[in-house]
Amino acid sequence: MDAMTKMWVSLFGIGMMAIAALLITFARMKTKGVVKFVLSLIAFIILIIGFICGLISII
């Protein structure tokens, strides 16, 4: 993978992690019950995707 592609993959991973952090913050402060659980689950999945993108950009 060339350097520019690694850069874009890492920026995508950082963006996904930031979205996950904002989503989990919103879920914990503004929602309750099932909606809170669903938003937290979505945020966790987005966080895992961002982590995988970060690992791919290192390799």
PDB file of N, CA, C and O in Angstrom:
ATOM      1  N   MET A   1       0.843  -1.165   0.000  1.00  0.00           N
ATOM      2  CA  MET A   1       0.000   0.000   0.000  1.00  0.00           C
ATOM      3  C   MET A   1       0.896   1.238   0.000  1.00  0.00           C
ATOM      4  O   MET A   1       1.843   1.329   0.781  1.00  0.00           O
ATOM      5  N   ASP A   2       0.588   2.188  -0.882  1.00  0.00           N
ATOM      6  CA  ASP A   2       1.426   3.379  -0.949  1.00  0.00           C
ATOM      7  C   ASP A   2       1.112   4.338   0.207  1.00  0.00           C
ATOM      8  O   ASP A   2       0.141   4.152   0.941  1.00  0.00           O
ATOM      9  N   ALA A   3       1.940   5.347   0.348  1.00  0.00           N
ATOM     10  CA  ALA A   3       1.858   6.241   1.499  1.00  0.00           C
ATOM     11  C   ALA A   3       0.554   7.038   1.534  1.00  0.00           C
ATOM     12  O   ALA A   3      -0.013   7.246   2.607  1.00  0.00           O
ATOM     13  N   MET A   4       0.077   7.484   0.375  1.00  0.00           N
ATOM     14  CA  MET A   4      -1.163   8.270   0.347  1.00  0.00           C
ATOM     15  C   MET A   4      -2.369   7.432   0.768  1.00  0.00           C
ATOM     16  O   MET A   4      -3.250   7.919   1.476  1.00  0.00           O
ATOM     17  N   THR A   5      -2.406   6.184   0.336  1.00  0.00           N
ATOM     18  CA  THR A   5      -3.506   5.314   0.724  1.00  0.00           C
ATOM     19  C   THR A   5      -3.480   5.051   2.223  1.00  0.00           C
ATOM     20  O   THR A   5      -4.526   5.035   2.873  1.00  0.00           O
ATOM     21  N   LYS A   6      -2.279   4.843   2.775  1.00  0.00           N
ATOM     22  CA  LYS A   6      -2.156   4.656   4.226  1.00  0.00           C
ATOM     23  C   LYS A   6      -2.641   5.885   4.979  1.00  0.00           C
ATOM     24  O   LYS A   6      -3.279   5.775   6.026  1.00  0.00           O
ATOM     25  N   MET A   7      -2.328   7.067   4.432  1.00  0.00           N
ATOM     26  CA  MET A   7      -2.758   8.302   5.073  1.00  0.00           C
ATOM     27  C   MET A   7      -4.285   8.389   5.100  1.00  0.00           C
ATOM     28  O   MET A   7      -4.870   8.713   6.133  1.00  0.00           O
ATOM     29  N   TRP A   8      -4.926   8.101   3.973  1.00  0.00           N
ATOM     30  CA  TRP A   8      -6.378   8.184   3.906  1.00  0.00           C
ATOM     31  C   TRP A   8      -7.048   7.132   4.793  1.00  0.00           C
ATOM     32  O   TRP A   8      -8.072   7.411   5.417  1.00  0.00           O
ATOM     33  N   VAL A   9      -6.484   5.942   4.852  1.00  0.00           N
ATOM     34  CA  VAL A   9      -7.046   4.898   5.714  1.00  0.00           C
ATOM     35  C   VAL A   9      -6.917   5.296   7.181  1.00  0.00           C
ATOM     36  O   VAL A   9      -7.839   5.085   7.969  1.00  0.00           O
ATOM     37  N   SER A  10      -5.776   5.870   7.544  1.00  0.00           N
ATOM     38  CA  SER A  10      -5.599   6.279   8.940  1.00  0.00           C
ATOM     39  C   SER A  10      -6.512   7.452   9.296  1.00  0.00           C
ATOM     40  O   SER A  10      -7.051   7.492  10.401  1.00  0.00           O
ATOM     41  N   LEU A  11      -6.696   8.405   8.382  1.00  0.00           N
ATOM     42  CA  LEU A  11      -7.611   9.511   8.641  1.00  0.00           C
ATOM     43  C   LEU A  11      -9.053   9.026   8.753  1.00  0.00           C
ATOM     44  O   LEU A  11      -9.818   9.538   9.571  1.00  0.00           O
ATOM     45  N   PHE A  12      -9.426   8.047   7.941  1.00  0.00           N
ATOM     46  CA  PHE A  12     -10.758   7.454   8.043  1.00  0.00           C
ATOM     47  C   PHE A  12     -10.929   6.784   9.404  1.00  0.00           C
ATOM     48  O   PHE A  12     -11.975   6.919  10.038  1.00  0.00           O
ATOM     49  N   GLY A  13      -9.899   6.060   9.852  1.00  0.00           N
ATOM     50  CA  GLY A  13      -9.952   5.410  11.165  1.00  0.00           C
ATOM     51  C   GLY A  13     -10.084   6.411  12.296  1.00  0.00           C
ATOM     52  O   GLY A  13     -10.853   6.191  13.232  1.00  0.00           O
ATOM     53  N   ILE A  14      -9.342   7.509  12.221  1.00  0.00           N
ATOM     54  CA  ILE A  14      -9.432   8.553  13.238  1.00  0.00           C
ATOM     55  C   ILE A  14     -10.828   9.171  13.240  1.00  0.00           C
ATOM     56  O   ILE A  14     -11.405   9.425  14.298  1.00  0.00           O
ATOM     57  N   GLY A  15     -11.357   9.408  12.053  1.00  0.00           N
ATOM     58  CA  GLY A  15     -12.704   9.961  11.946  1.00  0.00           C
ATOM     59  C   GLY A  15     -13.756   9.034  12.533  1.00  0.00           C
ATOM     60  O   GLY A  15     -14.678   9.479  13.216  1.00  0.00           O
ATOM     61  N   MET A  16     -13.611   7.741  12.260  1.00  0.00           N
ATOM     62  CA  MET A  16     -14.569   6.783  12.797  1.00  0.00           C
ATOM     63  C   MET A  16     -14.504   6.741  14.322  1.00  0.00           C
ATOM     64  O   MET A  16     -15.537   6.638  14.984  1.00  0.00           O
ATOM     65  N   MET A  17     -13.304   6.820  14.878  1.00  0.00           N
ATOM     66  CA  MET A  17     -13.165   6.829  16.334  1.00  0.00           C
ATOM     67  C   MET A  17     -13.768   8.091  16.937  1.00  0.00           C
ATOM     68  O   MET A  17     -14.370   8.034  18.010  1.00  0.00           O
ATOM     69  N   ALA A  18     -13.615   9.229  16.263  1.00  0.00           N
ATOM     70  CA  ALA A  18     -14.206  10.467  16.758  1.00  0.00           C
ATOM     71  C   ALA A  18     -15.733  10.395  16.713  1.00  0.00           C
ATOM     72  O   ALA A  18     -16.403  10.834  17.647  1.00  0.00           O
ATOM     73  N   ILE A  19     -16.282   9.842  15.629  1.00  0.00           N
ATOM     74  CA  ILE A  19     -17.736   9.674  15.523  1.00  0.00           C
ATOM     75  C   ILE A  19     -18.241   8.753  16.626  1.00  0.00           C
ATOM     76  O   ILE A  19     -19.287   9.008  17.223  1.00  0.00           O
ATOM     77  N   ALA A  20     -17.501   7.687  16.895  1.00  0.00           N
ATOM     78  CA  ALA A  20     -17.903   6.760  17.956  1.00  0.00           C
ATOM     79  C   ALA A  20     -17.902   7.454  19.314  1.00  0.00           C
ATOM     80  O   ALA A  20     -18.803   7.232  20.123  1.00  0.00           O
ATOM     81  N   ALA A  21     -16.905   8.287  19.569  1.00  0.00           N
ATOM     82  CA  ALA A  21     -16.854   9.000  20.851  1.00  0.00           C
ATOM     83  C   ALA A  21     -18.024   9.966  20.997  1.00  0.00           C
ATOM     84  O   ALA A  21     -18.630  10.050  22.065  1.00  0.00           O
ATOM     85  N   LEU A  22     -18.346  10.695  19.930  1.00  0.00           N
ATOM     86  CA  LEU A  22     -19.482  11.615  19.986  1.00  0.00           C
ATOM     87  C   LEU A  22     -20.798  10.871  20.152  1.00  0.00           C
ATOM     88  O   LEU A  22     -21.677  11.315  20.890  1.00  0.00           O
ATOM     89  N   LEU A  23     -20.937   9.742  19.469  1.00  0.00           N
ATOM     90  CA  LEU A  23     -22.167   8.964  19.547  1.00  0.00           C
ATOM     91  C   LEU A  23     -22.366   8.377  20.941  1.00  0.00           C
ATOM     92  O   LEU A  23     -23.482   8.389  21.460  1.00  0.00           O
ATOM     93  N   ILE A  24     -21.315   7.872  21.546  1.00  0.00           N
ATOM     94  CA  ILE A  24     -21.455   7.294  22.884  1.00  0.00           C
ATOM     95  C   ILE A  24     -21.729   8.388  23.916  1.00  0.00           C
ATOM     96  O   ILE A  24     -22.463   8.163  24.879  1.00  0.00           O
ATOM     97  N   THR A  25     -21.143   9.569  23.720  1.00  0.00           N
ATOM     98  CA  THR A  25     -21.417  10.693  24.617  1.00  0.00           C
ATOM     99  C   THR A  25     -22.879  11.106  24.518  1.00  0.00           C
ATOM    100  O   THR A  25     -23.539  11.328  25.533  1.00  0.00           O
ATOM    101  N   PHE A  26     -23.383  11.208  23.288  1.00  0.00           N
ATOM    102  CA  PHE A  26     -24.791  11.542  23.098  1.00  0.00           C
ATOM    103  C   PHE A  26     -25.702  10.484  23.701  1.00  0.00           C
ATOM    104  O   PHE A  26     -26.689  10.807  24.362  1.00  0.00           O
ATOM    105  N   ALA A  27     -25.368   9.223  23.473  1.00  0.00           N
ATOM    106  CA  ALA A  27     -26.206   8.132  23.974  1.00  0.00           C
ATOM    107  C   ALA A  27     -26.276   8.134  25.494  1.00  0.00           C
ATOM    108  O   ALA A  27     -27.337   7.880  26.065  1.00  0.00           O
ATOM    109  N   ARG A  28     -25.180   8.412  26.141  1.00  0.00           N
ATOM    110  CA  ARG A  28     -25.174   8.370  27.606  1.00  0.00           C
ATOM    111  C   ARG A  28     -25.819   9.586  28.239  1.00  0.00           C
ATOM    112  O   ARG A  28     -26.361   9.492  29.341  1.00  0.00           O
ATOM    113  N   MET A  29     -25.771  10.734  27.560  1.00  0.00           N
ATOM    114  CA  MET A  29     -26.301  11.953  28.173  1.00  0.00           C
ATOM    115  C   MET A  29     -27.765  12.217  27.830  1.00  0.00           C
ATOM    116  O   MET A  29     -28.492  12.777  28.650  1.00  0.00           O
ATOM    117  N   LYS A  30     -28.211  11.830  26.645  1.00  0.00           N
ATOM    118  CA  LYS A  30     -29.525  12.271  26.181  1.00  0.00           C
ATOM    119  C   LYS A  30     -30.565  11.168  26.020  1.00  0.00           C
ATOM    120  O   LYS A  30     -31.742  11.476  25.836  1.00  0.00           O
ATOM    121  N   THR A  31     -30.177   9.900  26.081  1.00  0.00           N
ATOM    122  CA  THR A  31     -31.138   8.836  25.812  1.00  0.00           C
ATOM    123  C   THR A  31     -31.238   7.874  26.988  1.00  0.00           C
ATOM    124  O   THR A  31     -30.419   7.888  27.907  1.00  0.00           O
ATOM    125  N   LYS A  32     -32.282   7.030  26.925  1.00  0.00           N
ATOM    126  CA  LYS A  32     -32.501   6.033  27.966  1.00  0.00           C
ATOM    127  C   LYS A  32     -32.956   4.729  27.331  1.00  0.00           C
ATOM    128  O   LYS A  32     -33.410   4.706  26.187  1.00  0.00           O
ATOM    129  N   GLY A  33     -32.830   3.657  28.079  1.00  0.00           N
ATOM    130  CA  GLY A  33     -33.401   2.371  27.707  1.00  0.00           C
ATOM    131  C   GLY A  33     -32.804   1.728  26.471  1.00  0.00           C
ATOM    132  O   GLY A  33     -31.586   1.671  26.299  1.00  0.00           O
ATOM    133  N   VAL A  34     -33.699   1.242  25.610  1.00  0.00           N
ATOM    134  CA  VAL A  34     -33.283   0.482  24.430  1.00  0.00           C
ATOM    135  C   VAL A  34     -32.519   1.364  23.454  1.00  0.00           C
ATOM    136  O   VAL A  34     -31.558   0.911  22.832  1.00  0.00           O
ATOM    137  N   VAL A  35     -32.938   2.627  23.311  1.00  0.00           N
ATOM    138  CA  VAL A  35     -32.255   3.544  22.392  1.00  0.00           C
ATOM    139  C   VAL A  35     -30.803   3.738  22.831  1.00  0.00           C
ATOM    140  O   VAL A  35     -29.898   3.769  21.997  1.00  0.00           O
ATOM    141  N   LYS A  36     -30.588   3.867  24.122  1.00  0.00           N
ATOM    142  CA  LYS A  36     -29.225   4.017  24.656  1.00  0.00           C
ATOM    143  C   LYS A  36     -28.388   2.798  24.330  1.00  0.00           C
ATOM    144  O   LYS A  36     -27.229   2.922  23.934  1.00  0.00           O
ATOM    145  N   PHE A  37     -28.974   1.607  24.497  1.00  0.00           N
ATOM    146  CA  PHE A  37     -28.252   0.372  24.202  1.00  0.00           C
ATOM    147  C   PHE A  37     -27.912   0.268  22.717  1.00  0.00           C
ATOM    148  O   PHE A  37     -26.790  -0.093  22.358  1.00  0.00           O
ATOM    149  N   VAL A  38     -28.876   0.582  21.856  1.00  0.00           N
ATOM    150  CA  VAL A  38     -28.651   0.485  20.410  1.00  0.00           C
ATOM    151  C   VAL A  38     -27.586   1.480  19.962  1.00  0.00           C
ATOM    152  O   VAL A  38     -26.699   1.125  19.187  1.00  0.00           O
ATOM    153  N   LEU A  39     -27.662   2.717  20.439  1.00  0.00           N
ATOM    154  CA  LEU A  39     -26.651   3.706  20.068  1.00  0.00           C
ATOM    155  C   LEU A  39     -25.263   3.325  20.587  1.00  0.00           C
ATOM    156  O   LEU A  39     -24.261   3.529  19.902  1.00  0.00           O
ATOM    157  N   SER A  40     -25.210   2.778  21.783  1.00  0.00           N
ATOM    158  CA  SER A  40     -23.931   2.330  22.334  1.00  0.00           C
ATOM    159  C   SER A  40     -23.353   1.170  21.528  1.00  0.00           C
ATOM    160  O   SER A  40     -22.144   1.106  21.303  1.00  0.00           O
ATOM    161  N   LEU A  41     -24.210   0.264  21.098  1.00  0.00           N
ATOM    162  CA  LEU A  41     -23.769  -0.860  20.270  1.00  0.00           C
ATOM    163  C   LEU A  41     -23.250  -0.377  18.918  1.00  0.00           C
ATOM    164  O   LEU A  41     -22.221  -0.855  18.440  1.00  0.00           O
ATOM    165  N   ILE A  42     -23.952   0.559  18.306  1.00  0.00           N
ATOM    166  CA  ILE A  42     -23.500   1.127  17.033  1.00  0.00           C
ATOM    167  C   ILE A  42     -22.164   1.836  17.212  1.00  0.00           C
ATOM    168  O   ILE A  42     -21.275   1.705  16.370  1.00  0.00           O
ATOM    169  N   ALA A  43     -22.013   2.589  18.305  1.00  0.00           N
ATOM    170  CA  ALA A  43     -20.758   3.284  18.577  1.00  0.00           C
ATOM    171  C   ALA A  43     -19.613   2.296  18.769  1.00  0.00           C
ATOM    172  O   ALA A  43     -18.493   2.546  18.323  1.00  0.00           O
ATOM    173  N   PHE A  44     -19.891   1.174  19.435  1.00  0.00           N
ATOM    174  CA  PHE A  44     -18.862   0.160  19.638  1.00  0.00           C
ATOM    175  C   PHE A  44     -18.434  -0.452  18.300  1.00  0.00           C
ATOM    176  O   PHE A  44     -17.245  -0.673  18.073  1.00  0.00           O
ATOM    177  N   ILE A  45     -19.380  -0.719  17.433  1.00  0.00           N
ATOM    178  CA  ILE A  45     -19.055  -1.286  16.115  1.00  0.00           C
ATOM    179  C   ILE A  45     -18.234  -0.288  15.297  1.00  0.00           C
ATOM    180  O   ILE A  45     -17.270  -0.672  14.635  1.00  0.00           O
ATOM    181  N   ILE A  46     -18.613   0.986  15.341  1.00  0.00           N
ATOM    182  CA  ILE A  46     -17.848   2.018  14.631  1.00  0.00           C
ATOM    183  C   ILE A  46     -16.436   2.123  15.198  1.00  0.00           C
ATOM    184  O   ILE A  46     -15.479   2.302  14.445  1.00  0.00           O
ATOM    185  N   LEU A  47     -16.297   2.013  16.516  1.00  0.00           N
ATOM    186  CA  LEU A  47     -14.985   2.055  17.150  1.00  0.00           C
ATOM    187  C   LEU A  47     -14.100   0.896  16.683  1.00  0.00           C
ATOM    188  O   LEU A  47     -12.914   1.088  16.413  1.00  0.00           O
ATOM    189  N   ILE A  48     -14.671  -0.291  16.588  1.00  0.00           N
ATOM    190  CA  ILE A  48     -13.917  -1.454  16.115  1.00  0.00           C
ATOM    191  C   ILE A  48     -13.470  -1.249  14.665  1.00  0.00           C
ATOM    192  O   ILE A  48     -12.340  -1.586  14.312  1.00  0.00           O
ATOM    193  N   ILE A  49     -14.352  -0.697  13.823  1.00  0.00           N
ATOM    194  CA  ILE A  49     -13.988  -0.424  12.429  1.00  0.00           C
ATOM    195  C   ILE A  49     -12.836   0.582  12.370  1.00  0.00           C
ATOM    196  O   ILE A  49     -11.899   0.405  11.591  1.00  0.00           O
ATOM    197  N   GLY A  50     -12.902   1.624  13.180  1.00  0.00           N
ATOM    198  CA  GLY A  50     -11.812   2.607  13.230  1.00  0.00           C
ATOM    199  C   GLY A  50     -10.508   1.998  13.697  1.00  0.00           C
ATOM    200  O   GLY A  50      -9.442   2.333  13.180  1.00  0.00           O
ATOM    201  N   PHE A  51     -10.585   1.094  14.682  1.00  0.00           N
ATOM    202  CA  PHE A  51      -9.389   0.411  15.175  1.00  0.00           C
ATOM    203  C   PHE A  51      -8.760  -0.458  14.088  1.00  0.00           C
ATOM    204  O   PHE A  51      -7.540  -0.475  13.930  1.00  0.00           O
ATOM    205  N   ILE A  52      -9.594  -1.179  13.343  1.00  0.00           N
ATOM    206  CA  ILE A  52      -9.090  -2.033  12.267  1.00  0.00           C
ATOM    207  C   ILE A  52      -8.444  -1.178  11.184  1.00  0.00           C
ATOM    208  O   ILE A  52      -7.403  -1.554  10.646  1.00  0.00           O
ATOM    209  N   CYS A  53      -9.043  -0.035  10.856  1.00  0.00           N
ATOM    210  CA  CYS A  53      -8.435   0.857   9.859  1.00  0.00           C
ATOM    211  C   CYS A  53      -7.081   1.369  10.351  1.00  0.00           C
ATOM    212  O   CYS A  53      -6.138   1.483   9.567  1.00  0.00           O
ATOM    213  N   GLY A  54      -6.983   1.672  11.631  1.00  0.00           N
ATOM    214  CA  GLY A  54      -5.701   2.106  12.189  1.00  0.00           C
ATOM    215  C   GLY A  54      -4.642   1.020  12.092  1.00  0.00           C
ATOM    216  O   GLY A  54      -3.487   1.302  11.770  1.00  0.00           O
ATOM    217  N   LEU A  55      -5.026  -0.207  12.365  1.00  0.00           N
ATOM    218  CA  LEU A  55      -4.068  -1.320  12.233  1.00  0.00           C
ATOM    219  C   LEU A  55      -3.652  -1.522  10.787  1.00  0.00           C
ATOM    220  O   LEU A  55      -2.478  -1.763  10.505  1.00  0.00           O
ATOM    221  N   ILE A  56      -4.598  -1.426   9.875  1.00  0.00           N
ATOM    222  CA  ILE A  56      -4.275  -1.591   8.453  1.00  0.00           C
ATOM    223  C   ILE A  56      -3.292  -0.514   7.998  1.00  0.00           C
ATOM    224  O   ILE A  56      -2.381  -0.796   7.220  1.00  0.00           O
ATOM    225  N   SER A  57      -3.473   0.722   8.478  1.00  0.00           N
ATOM    226  CA  SER A  57      -2.579   1.788   8.043  1.00  0.00           C
ATOM    227  C   SER A  57      -1.171   1.624   8.589  1.00  0.00           C
ATOM    228  O   SER A  57      -0.225   2.155   8.007  1.00  0.00           O
ATOM    229  N   ILE A  58      -1.009   0.909   9.685  1.00  0.00           N
ATOM    230  CA  ILE A  58       0.334   0.670  10.237  1.00  0.00           C
ATOM    231  C   ILE A  58       1.086  -0.362   9.424  1.00  0.00           C
ATOM    232  O   ILE A  58       2.291  -0.237   9.205  1.00  0.00           O
ATOM    233  N   ILE A  59       0.373  -1.380   8.980  1.00  0.00           N
ATOM    234  CA  ILE A  59       1.018  -2.504   8.276  1.00  0.00           C
ATOM    235  C   ILE A  59       1.438  -2.126   6.877  1.00  0.00           C
ATOM    236  O   ILE A  59       1.992  -2.953   6.154  1.00  0.00           O
TER     237      ILE A  59
END
